[in-house]
Amino acid sequence: MAKKAKKARAATPAVYRITEIVGTSPTSWADAAANGIKAASKSLRDLRVAEVDRLDVKIESGKLVYRAKLKLSFKYHGDD
């Protein structure tokens, strides 16, 4: 027997906000991005997408500090 096609559900309208952050790490850009997302998730609800905008390295006292500038999107909930 042929399977019945599932009905497509209409997407609920939503609004998303975008903010920029910079995560840092002494070891790698991946860790810098992960650290930034981890820190942001403590105060932002419903994080959806993280887009790497820029990667650079800062030199502090002869040591490298990896930095990842991220654009984070999260669902906007208004006054609920």
Distance bins in CASP14 RR format, pairs under 12 A and 6 or more apart:
PFRMAT RR
TARGET T0000
AUTHOR 0000-0000-0000
RMODE 2
METHOD distances of the structure
MODEL  1
12 75 0 0 0 0 0 1 0 0 0 0 0
13 75 0 0 0 0 0 1 0 0 0 0 0
13 76 0 0 0 0 0 1 0 0 0 0 0
14 46 0 0 0 0 1 0 0 0 0 0 0
14 48 0 0 0 0 1 0 0 0 0 0 0
14 73 0 0 0 0 0 1 0 0 0 0 0
14 74 0 0 0 0 0 1 0 0 0 0 0
14 75 1 0 1 0 0 0 0 0 0 0 0
14 76 1 0 0 1 0 0 0 0 0 0 0
14 77 0 0 0 0 1 0 0 0 0 0 0
14 78 0 0 0 0 0 1 0 0 0 0 0
15 46 0 0 0 0 0 1 0 0 0 0 0
15 48 0 0 0 0 0 1 0 0 0 0 0
15 73 0 0 0 0 0 1 0 0 0 0 0
15 74 0 0 0 0 0 1 0 0 0 0 0
15 75 1 0 0 1 0 0 0 0 0 0 0
15 76 1 0 1 0 0 0 0 0 0 0 0
15 77 0 0 0 0 1 0 0 0 0 0 0
15 78 0 0 0 0 1 0 0 0 0 0 0
16 44 0 0 0 0 0 1 0 0 0 0 0
16 45 0 0 0 0 0 1 0 0 0 0 0
16 46 0 0 0 0 1 0 0 0 0 0 0
16 47 0 0 0 0 0 1 0 0 0 0 0
16 48 1 0 0 1 0 0 0 0 0 0 0
16 49 0 0 0 0 1 0 0 0 0 0 0
16 71 0 0 0 0 0 1 0 0 0 0 0
16 72 0 0 0 0 1 0 0 0 0 0 0
16 73 1 0 1 0 0 0 0 0 0 0 0
16 74 1 0 0 1 0 0 0 0 0 0 0
16 75 1 0 1 0 0 0 0 0 0 0 0
16 76 1 0 0 1 0 0 0 0 0 0 0
16 77 0 0 0 0 0 1 0 0 0 0 0
16 78 0 0 0 0 0 1 0 0 0 0 0
17 40 0 0 0 0 0 1 0 0 0 0 0
17 44 0 0 0 0 1 0 0 0 0 0 0
17 45 0 0 0 0 0 1 0 0 0 0 0
17 46 0 0 0 0 1 0 0 0 0 0 0
17 47 0 0 0 0 0 1 0 0 0 0 0
17 48 0 0 0 0 1 0 0 0 0 0 0
17 49 0 0 0 0 0 1 0 0 0 0 0
17 71 0 0 0 0 0 1 0 0 0 0 0
17 72 0 0 0 0 1 0 0 0 0 0 0
17 73 1 0 0 1 0 0 0 0 0 0 0
17 74 1 0 1 0 0 0 0 0 0 0 0
17 75 1 0 0 1 0 0 0 0 0 0 0
17 76 1 0 1 0 0 0 0 0 0 0 0
17 77 0 0 0 0 1 0 0 0 0 0 0
17 78 0 0 0 0 1 0 0 0 0 0 0
18 40 0 0 0 0 0 1 0 0 0 0 0
18 44 0 0 0 0 0 1 0 0 0 0 0
18 47 0 0 0 0 0 1 0 0 0 0 0
18 48 0 0 0 0 1 0 0 0 0 0 0
18 49 0 0 0 0 1 0 0 0 0 0 0
18 50 0 0 0 0 0 1 0 0 0 0 0
18 51 0 0 0 0 1 0 0 0 0 0 0
18 53 0 0 0 0 0 1 0 0 0 0 0
18 70 0 0 0 0 0 1 0 0 0 0 0
18 71 1 0 1 0 0 0 0 0 0 0 0
18 72 1 0 0 1 0 0 0 0 0 0 0
18 73 1 0 1 0 0 0 0 0 0 0 0
18 74 0 0 0 0 1 0 0 0 0 0 0
18 75 0 0 0 0 0 1 0 0 0 0 0
18 76 0 0 0 0 0 1 0 0 0 0 0
19 36 0 0 0 0 0 1 0 0 0 0 0
19 37 0 0 0 0 0 1 0 0 0 0 0
19 40 1 0 0 1 0 0 0 0 0 0 0
19 43 0 0 0 0 0 1 0 0 0 0 0
19 44 1 0 0 1 0 0 0 0 0 0 0
19 47 0 0 0 0 1 0 0 0 0 0 0
19 48 0 0 0 0 0 1 0 0 0 0 0
19 49 0 0 0 0 0 1 0 0 0 0 0
19 50 0 0 0 0 0 1 0 0 0 0 0
19 51 0 0 0 0 0 1 0 0 0 0 0
19 53 0 0 0 0 0 1 0 0 0 0 0
19 69 0 0 0 0 0 1 0 0 0 0 0
19 70 0 0 0 0 1 0 0 0 0 0 0
19 71 1 0 0 1 0 0 0 0 0 0 0
19 72 1 0 1 0 0 0 0 0 0 0 0
19 73 0 0 0 0 1 0 0 0 0 0 0
19 74 1 0 0 1 0 0 0 0 0 0 0
19 76 0 0 0 0 0 1 0 0 0 0 0
20 36 0 0 0 0 0 1 0 0 0 0 0
20 40 0 0 0 0 0 1 0 0 0 0 0
20 50 0 0 0 0 0 1 0 0 0 0 0
20 51 0 0 0 0 1 0 0 0 0 0 0
20 52 0 0 0 0 0 1 0 0 0 0 0
20 53 1 0 0 1 0 0 0 0 0 0 0
20 54 0 0 0 0 1 0 0 0 0 0 0
20 68 0 0 0 0 0 1 0 0 0 0 0
20 69 1 0 0 1 0 0 0 0 0 0 0
20 70 1 0 0 1 0 0 0 0 0 0 0
20 71 1 0 1 0 0 0 0 0 0 0 0
20 72 1 0 0 1 0 0 0 0 0 0 0
20 73 0 0 0 0 0 1 0 0 0 0 0
21 32 0 0 0 0 0 1 0 0 0 0 0
21 33 0 0 0 0 1 0 0 0 0 0 0
21 35 0 0 0 0 1 0 0 0 0 0 0
21 36 1 0 1 0 0 0 0 0 0 0 0
21 37 0 0 0 0 1 0 0 0 0 0 0
21 38 0 0 0 0 0 1 0 0 0 0 0
21 39 1 0 0 1 0 0 0 0 0 0 0
21 40 1 0 1 0 0 0 0 0 0 0 0
21 41 0 0 0 0 0 1 0 0 0 0 0
21 42 0 0 0 0 0 1 0 0 0 0 0
21 43 0 0 0 0 0 1 0 0 0 0 0
21 44 0 0 0 0 1 0 0 0 0 0 0
21 47 0 0 0 0 0 1 0 0 0 0 0
21 50 0 0 0 0 1 0 0 0 0 0 0
21 51 0 0 0 0 0 1 0 0 0 0 0
21 52 0 0 0 0 0 1 0 0 0 0 0
21 53 0 0 0 0 1 0 0 0 0 0 0
21 54 0 0 0 0 0 1 0 0 0 0 0
21 67 0 0 0 0 0 1 0 0 0 0 0
21 68 0 0 0 0 1 0 0 0 0 0 0
21 69 1 0 0 1 0 0 0 0 0 0 0
21 70 1 0 1 0 0 0 0 0 0 0 0
21 71 0 0 0 0 1 0 0 0 0 0 0
21 72 1 0 0 1 0 0 0 0 0 0 0
21 73 0 0 0 0 0 1 0 0 0 0 0
21 74 0 0 0 0 0 1 0 0 0 0 0
22 29 0 0 0 0 0 1 0 0 0 0 0
22 32 0 0 0 0 1 0 0 0 0 0 0
22 33 0 0 0 0 1 0 0 0 0 0 0
22 35 0 0 0 0 1 0 0 0 0 0 0
22 36 1 0 0 1 0 0 0 0 0 0 0
22 37 0 0 0 0 0 1 0 0 0 0 0
22 39 0 0 0 0 0 1 0 0 0 0 0
22 40 0 0 0 0 0 1 0 0 0 0 0
22 52 0 0 0 0 0 1 0 0 0 0 0
22 53 0 0 0 0 1 0 0 0 0 0 0
22 54 0 0 0 0 1 0 0 0 0 0 0
22 55 0 0 0 0 0 1 0 0 0 0 0
22 56 0 0 0 0 1 0 0 0 0 0 0
22 58 0 0 0 0 1 0 0 0 0 0 0
22 65 0 0 0 0 0 1 0 0 0 0 0
22 66 0 0 0 0 0 1 0 0 0 0 0
22 67 1 0 1 0 0 0 0 0 0 0 0
22 68 1 0 0 1 0 0 0 0 0 0 0
22 69 1 0 1 0 0 0 0 0 0 0 0
22 70 1 0 0 1 0 0 0 0 0 0 0
22 71 0 0 0 0 0 1 0 0 0 0 0
22 72 0 0 0 0 0 1 0 0 0 0 0
23 29 0 0 0 0 1 0 0 0 0 0 0
23 30 0 0 0 0 0 1 0 0 0 0 0
23 31 0 0 0 0 1 0 0 0 0 0 0
23 32 1 0 1 0 0 0 0 0 0 0 0
23 33 1 0 0 1 0 0 0 0 0 0 0
23 34 0 0 0 0 1 0 0 0 0 0 0
23 35 1 0 1 0 0 0 0 0 0 0 0
23 36 1 1 0 0 0 0 0 0 0 0 0
23 37 0 0 0 0 1 0 0 0 0 0 0
23 38 0 0 0 0 1 0 0 0 0 0 0
23 39 1 0 0 1 0 0 0 0 0 0 0
23 40 0 0 0 0 1 0 0 0 0 0 0
23 50 0 0 0 0 0 1 0 0 0 0 0
23 52 0 0 0 0 0 1 0 0 0 0 0
23 53 0 0 0 0 0 1 0 0 0 0 0
23 54 0 0 0 0 0 1 0 0 0 0 0
23 55 0 0 0 0 0 1 0 0 0 0 0
23 56 0 0 0 0 0 1 0 0 0 0 0
23 58 0 0 0 0 0 1 0 0 0 0 0
23 65 0 0 0 0 1 0 0 0 0 0 0
23 66 0 0 0 0 1 0 0 0 0 0 0
23 67 1 0 0 1 0 0 0 0 0 0 0
23 68 1 0 1 0 0 0 0 0 0 0 0
23 69 1 0 0 1 0 0 0 0 0 0 0
23 70 1 0 0 1 0 0 0 0 0 0 0
23 72 0 0 0 0 0 1 0 0 0 0 0
24 31 0 0 0 0 1 0 0 0 0 0 0
24 32 1 0 1 0 0 0 0 0 0 0 0
24 33 0 0 0 0 1 0 0 0 0 0 0
24 34 0 0 0 0 0 1 0 0 0 0 0
24 35 1 0 0 1 0 0 0 0 0 0 0
24 36 1 0 0 1 0 0 0 0 0 0 0
24 38 0 0 0 0 0 1 0 0 0 0 0
24 39 0 0 0 0 1 0 0 0 0 0 0
24 55 0 0 0 0 0 1 0 0 0 0 0
24 56 0 0 0 0 0 1 0 0 0 0 0
24 57 0 0 0 0 0 1 0 0 0 0 0
24 58 1 0 0 1 0 0 0 0 0 0 0
24 60 0 0 0 0 1 0 0 0 0 0 0
24 63 0 0 0 0 0 1 0 0 0 0 0
24 64 0 0 0 0 0 1 0 0 0 0 0
24 65 1 0 1 0 0 0 0 0 0 0 0
24 66 1 0 0 1 0 0 0 0 0 0 0
24 67 1 0 1 0 0 0 0 0 0 0 0
24 68 1 0 0 1 0 0 0 0 0 0 0
24 69 0 0 0 0 0 1 0 0 0 0 0
24 70 0 0 0 0 0 1 0 0 0 0 0
25 31 1 1 0 0 0 0 0 0 0 0 0
25 32 1 0 1 0 0 0 0 0 0 0 0
25 33 0 0 0 0 1 0 0 0 0 0 0
25 34 1 0 0 1 0 0 0 0 0 0 0
25 35 1 0 1 0 0 0 0 0 0 0 0
25 36 0 0 0 0 1 0 0 0 0 0 0
25 37 0 0 0 0 0 1 0 0 0 0 0
25 38 0 0 0 0 0 1 0 0 0 0 0
25 39 0 0 0 0 0 1 0 0 0 0 0
25 55 0 0 0 0 0 1 0 0 0 0 0
25 57 0 0 0 0 0 1 0 0 0 0 0
25 58 0 0 0 0 0 1 0 0 0 0 0
25 63 0 0 0 0 0 1 0 0 0 0 0
25 64 0 0 0 0 1 0 0 0 0 0 0
25 65 1 0 0 1 0 0 0 0 0 0 0
25 66 1 0 1 0 0 0 0 0 0 0 0
25 67 0 0 0 0 1 0 0 0 0 0 0
25 68 0 0 0 0 1 0 0 0 0 0 0
26 32 0 0 0 0 1 0 0 0 0 0 0
26 35 0 0 0 0 0 1 0 0 0 0 0
26 57 0 0 0 0 0 1 0 0 0 0 0
26 58 0 0 0 0 0 1 0 0 0 0 0
26 59 0 0 0 0 0 1 0 0 0 0 0
26 60 0 0 0 0 1 0 0 0 0 0 0
26 61 0 0 0 0 0 1 0 0 0 0 0
26 62 0 0 0 0 0 1 0 0 0 0 0
26 63 1 0 0 1 0 0 0 0 0 0 0
26 64 1 0 0 1 0 0 0 0 0 0 0
26 65 1 0 0 1 0 0 0 0 0 0 0
26 66 1 0 0 1 0 0 0 0 0 0 0
26 67 0 0 0 0 0 1 0 0 0 0 0
27 33 0 0 0 0 0 1 0 0 0 0 0
27 34 0 0 0 0 0 1 0 0 0 0 0
27 35 0 0 0 0 1 0 0 0 0 0 0
27 57 0 0 0 0 0 1 0 0 0 0 0
27 63 0 0 0 0 0 1 0 0 0 0 0
27 64 0 0 0 0 1 0 0 0 0 0 0
27 65 0 0 0 0 1 0 0 0 0 0 0
27 66 1 0 0 1 0 0 0 0 0 0 0
28 34 0 0 0 0 1 0 0 0 0 0 0
28 35 0 0 0 0 0 1 0 0 0 0 0
28 55 0 0 0 0 0 1 0 0 0 0 0
28 57 0 0 0 0 0 1 0 0 0 0 0
28 64 0 0 0 0 1 0 0 0 0 0 0
28 65 0 0 0 0 0 1 0 0 0 0 0
28 66 1 0 1 0 0 0 0 0 0 0 0
28 67 0 0 0 0 0 1 0 0 0 0 0
28 68 0 0 0 0 1 0 0 0 0 0 0
29 35 0 0 0 0 0 1 0 0 0 0 0
29 36 0 0 0 0 0 1 0 0 0 0 0
29 52 0 0 0 0 1 0 0 0 0 0 0
29 54 0 0 0 0 0 1 0 0 0 0 0
29 55 1 0 1 0 0 0 0 0 0 0 0
29 56 0 0 0 0 1 0 0 0 0 0 0
29 57 0 0 0 0 1 0 0 0 0 0 0
29 64 0 0 0 0 0 1 0 0 0 0 0
29 65 0 0 0 0 0 1 0 0 0 0 0
29 66 1 0 1 0 0 0 0 0 0 0 0
29 67 1 0 0 1 0 0 0 0 0 0 0
29 68 1 0 1 0 0 0 0 0 0 0 0
29 69 0 0 0 0 0 1 0 0 0 0 0
29 70 0 0 0 0 0 1 0 0 0 0 0
30 36 0 0 0 0 0 1 0 0 0 0 0
30 37 0 0 0 0 0 1 0 0 0 0 0
30 50 0 0 0 0 0 1 0 0 0 0 0
30 52 0 0 0 0 1 0 0 0 0 0 0
30 55 0 0 0 0 1 0 0 0 0 0 0
30 66 0 0 0 0 1 0 0 0 0 0 0
30 68 0 0 0 0 1 0 0 0 0 0 0
30 70 0 0 0 0 0 1 0 0 0 0 0
31 37 0 0 0 0 0 1 0 0 0 0 0
31 38 0 0 0 0 0 1 0 0 0 0 0
31 55 0 0 0 0 0 1 0 0 0 0 0
31 65 0 0 0 0 0 1 0 0 0 0 0
31 66 1 0 0 1 0 0 0 0 0 0 0
31 67 0 0 0 0 0 1 0 0 0 0 0
31 68 0 0 0 0 1 0 0 0 0 0 0
32 38 0 0 0 0 0 1 0 0 0 0 0
32 39 0 0 0 0 0 1 0 0 0 0 0
32 50 0 0 0 0 0 1 0 0 0 0 0
32 52 0 0 0 0 1 0 0 0 0 0 0
32 54 0 0 0 0 0 1 0 0 0 0 0
32 55 1 0 0 1 0 0 0 0 0 0 0
32 56 0 0 0 0 1 0 0 0 0 0 0
32 57 0 0 0 0 1 0 0 0 0 0 0
32 58 0 0 0 0 0 1 0 0 0 0 0
32 64 0 0 0 0 0 1 0 0 0 0 0
32 65 0 0 0 0 1 0 0 0 0 0 0
32 66 1 0 1 0 0 0 0 0 0 0 0
32 67 1 0 1 0 0 0 0 0 0 0 0
32 68 1 0 1 0 0 0 0 0 0 0 0
32 69 0 0 0 0 1 0 0 0 0 0 0
32 70 0 0 0 0 1 0 0 0 0 0 0
33 39 0 0 0 0 0 1 0 0 0 0 0
33 40 0 0 0 0 0 1 0 0 0 0 0
33 50 1 0 0 1 0 0 0 0 0 0 0
33 51 0 0 0 0 0 1 0 0 0 0 0
33 52 1 0 0 1 0 0 0 0 0 0 0
33 53 0 0 0 0 0 1 0 0 0 0 0
33 54 0 0 0 0 0 1 0 0 0 0 0
33 55 0 0 0 0 1 0 0 0 0 0 0
33 66 0 0 0 0 1 0 0 0 0 0 0
33 67 0 0 0 0 1 0 0 0 0 0 0
33 68 1 0 1 0 0 0 0 0 0 0 0
33 69 0 0 0 0 1 0 0 0 0 0 0
33 70 1 0 0 1 0 0 0 0 0 0 0
33 71 0 0 0 0 0 1 0 0 0 0 0
33 72 0 0 0 0 0 1 0 0 0 0 0
34 40 0 0 0 0 0 1 0 0 0 0 0
34 41 0 0 0 0 0 1 0 0 0 0 0
34 50 0 0 0 0 1 0 0 0 0 0 0
34 52 0 0 0 0 0 1 0 0 0 0 0
34 66 0 0 0 0 0 1 0 0 0 0 0
34 68 0 0 0 0 1 0 0 0 0 0 0
34 70 0 0 0 0 0 1 0 0 0 0 0
35 41 0 0 0 0 0 1 0 0 0 0 0
35 42 0 0 0 0 0 1 0 0 0 0 0
35 50 0 0 0 0 0 1 0 0 0 0 0
35 65 0 0 0 0 0 1 0 0 0 0 0
35 66 0 0 0 0 1 0 0 0 0 0 0
35 67 0 0 0 0 0 1 0 0 0 0 0
35 68 0 0 0 0 1 0 0 0 0 0 0
35 70 0 0 0 0 0 1 0 0 0 0 0
36 42 0 0 0 0 0 1 0 0 0 0 0
36 43 0 0 0 0 0 1 0 0 0 0 0
36 44 0 0 0 0 0 1 0 0 0 0 0
36 47 0 0 0 0 0 1 0 0 0 0 0
36 50 0 0 0 0 1 0 0 0 0 0 0
36 52 0 0 0 0 0 1 0 0 0 0 0
36 66 0 0 0 0 0 1 0 0 0 0 0
36 67 0 0 0 0 1 0 0 0 0 0 0
36 68 1 0 0 1 0 0 0 0 0 0 0
36 69 0 0 0 0 0 1 0 0 0 0 0
36 70 1 0 0 1 0 0 0 0 0 0 0
36 71 0 0 0 0 0 1 0 0 0 0 0
36 72 0 0 0 0 1 0 0 0 0 0 0
37 43 0 0 0 0 0 1 0 0 0 0 0
37 44 0 0 0 0 1 0 0 0 0 0 0
37 47 1 0 0 1 0 0 0 0 0 0 0
37 48 0 0 0 0 0 1 0 0 0 0 0
37 49 0 0 0 0 0 1 0 0 0 0 0
37 50 1 0 1 0 0 0 0 0 0 0 0
37 51 0 0 0 0 0 1 0 0 0 0 0
37 52 0 0 0 0 0 1 0 0 0 0 0
37 68 0 0 0 0 1 0 0 0 0 0 0
37 70 1 0 0 1 0 0 0 0 0 0 0
37 71 0 0 0 0 0 1 0 0 0 0 0
37 72 1 0 0 1 0 0 0 0 0 0 0
37 73 0 0 0 0 0 1 0 0 0 0 0
37 74 0 0 0 0 0 1 0 0 0 0 0
38 44 0 0 0 0 0 1 0 0 0 0 0
38 47 0 0 0 0 0 1 0 0 0 0 0
38 50 0 0 0 0 0 1 0 0 0 0 0
38 70 0 0 0 0 0 1 0 0 0 0 0
38 72 0 0 0 0 0 1 0 0 0 0 0
39 47 0 0 0 0 0 1 0 0 0 0 0
39 68 0 0 0 0 0 1 0 0 0 0 0
39 70 0 0 0 0 0 1 0 0 0 0 0
39 72 0 0 0 0 0 1 0 0 0 0 0
40 46 0 0 0 0 0 1 0 0 0 0 0
40 47 1 0 0 1 0 0 0 0 0 0 0
40 48 0 0 0 0 0 1 0 0 0 0 0
40 50 0 0 0 0 1 0 0 0 0 0 0
40 68 0 0 0 0 0 1 0 0 0 0 0
40 70 0 0 0 0 1 0 0 0 0 0 0
40 71 0 0 0 0 0 1 0 0 0 0 0
40 72 1 0 1 0 0 0 0 0 0 0 0
40 73 0 0 0 0 0 1 0 0 0 0 0
40 74 0 0 0 0 1 0 0 0 0 0 0
41 47 1 0 1 0 0 0 0 0 0 0 0
41 48 0 0 0 0 0 1 0 0 0 0 0
41 50 0 0 0 0 0 1 0 0 0 0 0
41 70 0 0 0 0 0 1 0 0 0 0 0
41 72 0 0 0 0 1 0 0 0 0 0 0
41 74 0 0 0 0 1 0 0 0 0 0 0
43 72 0 0 0 0 0 1 0 0 0 0 0
43 74 0 0 0 0 0 1 0 0 0 0 0
44 50 0 0 0 0 0 1 0 0 0 0 0
44 70 0 0 0 0 0 1 0 0 0 0 0
44 72 1 0 0 1 0 0 0 0 0 0 0
44 73 0 0 0 0 1 0 0 0 0 0 0
44 74 1 0 1 0 0 0 0 0 0 0 0
44 75 0 0 0 0 1 0 0 0 0 0 0
44 76 0 0 0 0 0 1 0 0 0 0 0
44 77 0 0 0 0 0 1 0 0 0 0 0
45 72 0 0 0 0 0 1 0 0 0 0 0
45 74 1 0 0 1 0 0 0 0 0 0 0
45 75 1 0 0 1 0 0 0 0 0 0 0
45 76 0 0 0 0 1 0 0 0 0 0 0
45 77 1 0 0 1 0 0 0 0 0 0 0
45 78 0 0 0 0 0 1 0 0 0 0 0
45 80 0 0 0 0 0 1 0 0 0 0 0
46 72 0 0 0 0 0 1 0 0 0 0 0
46 73 0 0 0 0 1 0 0 0 0 0 0
46 74 1 0 1 0 0 0 0 0 0 0 0
46 75 1 1 0 0 0 0 0 0 0 0 0
46 76 0 0 0 0 1 0 0 0 0 0 0
46 77 1 0 0 1 0 0 0 0 0 0 0
46 78 0 0 0 0 0 1 0 0 0 0 0
46 80 0 0 0 0 0 1 0 0 0 0 0
47 70 0 0 0 0 0 1 0 0 0 0 0
47 71 0 0 0 0 0 1 0 0 0 0 0
47 72 1 0 1 0 0 0 0 0 0 0 0
47 73 1 0 0 1 0 0 0 0 0 0 0
47 74 1 0 1 0 0 0 0 0 0 0 0
47 75 0 0 0 0 1 0 0 0 0 0 0
48 71 0 0 0 0 0 1 0 0 0 0 0
48 72 0 0 0 0 1 0 0 0 0 0 0
48 73 1 0 1 0 0 0 0 0 0 0 0
48 74 1 0 1 0 0 0 0 0 0 0 0
48 75 1 0 0 1 0 0 0 0 0 0 0
48 76 0 0 0 0 0 1 0 0 0 0 0
49 70 0 0 0 0 1 0 0 0 0 0 0
49 71 0 0 0 0 1 0 0 0 0 0 0
49 72 1 0 0 1 0 0 0 0 0 0 0
49 73 1 0 1 0 0 0 0 0 0 0 0
49 74 0 0 0 0 1 0 0 0 0 0 0
49 75 0 0 0 0 0 1 0 0 0 0 0
50 68 0 0 0 0 1 0 0 0 0 0 0
50 69 0 0 0 0 0 1 0 0 0 0 0
50 70 1 0 1 0 0 0 0 0 0 0 0
50 71 1 0 0 1 0 0 0 0 0 0 0
50 72 1 0 1 0 0 0 0 0 0 0 0
50 73 0 0 0 0 1 0 0 0 0 0 0
50 74 0 0 0 0 1 0 0 0 0 0 0
51 68 0 0 0 0 0 1 0 0 0 0 0
51 69 0 0 0 0 1 0 0 0 0 0 0
51 70 1 0 0 1 0 0 0 0 0 0 0
51 71 1 0 1 0 0 0 0 0 0 0 0
51 72 1 0 0 1 0 0 0 0 0 0 0
51 73 1 0 0 1 0 0 0 0 0 0 0
52 66 0 0 0 0 0 1 0 0 0 0 0
52 67 0 0 0 0 0 1 0 0 0 0 0
52 68 1 0 1 0 0 0 0 0 0 0 0
52 69 1 0 0 1 0 0 0 0 0 0 0
52 70 1 0 0 1 0 0 0 0 0 0 0
52 71 0 0 0 0 1 0 0 0 0 0 0
52 72 0 0 0 0 0 1 0 0 0 0 0
53 67 0 0 0 0 0 1 0 0 0 0 0
53 68 0 0 0 0 1 0 0 0 0 0 0
53 69 1 0 1 0 0 0 0 0 0 0 0
53 70 1 0 0 1 0 0 0 0 0 0 0
53 71 1 0 1 0 0 0 0 0 0 0 0
53 72 0 0 0 0 0 1 0 0 0 0 0
54 66 0 0 0 0 0 1 0 0 0 0 0
54 67 0 0 0 0 1 0 0 0 0 0 0
54 68 1 0 0 1 0 0 0 0 0 0 0
54 69 1 0 1 0 0 0 0 0 0 0 0
54 70 0 0 0 0 1 0 0 0 0 0 0
54 71 0 0 0 0 1 0 0 0 0 0 0
55 65 0 0 0 0 0 1 0 0 0 0 0
55 66 1 0 0 1 0 0 0 0 0 0 0
55 67 1 0 0 1 0 0 0 0 0 0 0
55 68 1 0 1 0 0 0 0 0 0 0 0
55 69 1 0 0 1 0 0 0 0 0 0 0
55 70 0 0 0 0 0 1 0 0 0 0 0
56 64 0 0 0 0 0 1 0 0 0 0 0
56 65 0 0 0 0 1 0 0 0 0 0 0
56 66 0 0 0 0 1 0 0 0 0 0 0
56 67 1 0 1 0 0 0 0 0 0 0 0
56 68 0 0 0 0 1 0 0 0 0 0 0
56 69 1 0 0 1 0 0 0 0 0 0 0
57 63 0 0 0 0 0 1 0 0 0 0 0
57 64 1 0 1 0 0 0 0 0 0 0 0
57 65 1 0 0 1 0 0 0 0 0 0 0
57 66 1 0 1 0 0 0 0 0 0 0 0
57 67 1 0 0 1 0 0 0 0 0 0 0
57 68 0 0 0 0 0 1 0 0 0 0 0
58 64 1 0 0 1 0 0 0 0 0 0 0
58 65 1 0 1 0 0 0 0 0 0 0 0
58 66 0 0 0 0 1 0 0 0 0 0 0
58 67 1 0 1 0 0 0 0 0 0 0 0
58 68 0 0 0 0 0 1 0 0 0 0 0
58 69 0 0 0 0 0 1 0 0 0 0 0
59 65 1 0 0 1 0 0 0 0 0 0 0
59 66 0 0 0 0 0 1 0 0 0 0 0
59 67 0 0 0 0 0 1 0 0 0 0 0
60 66 0 0 0 0 0 1 0 0 0 0 0
60 67 0 0 0 0 0 1 0 0 0 0 0
END
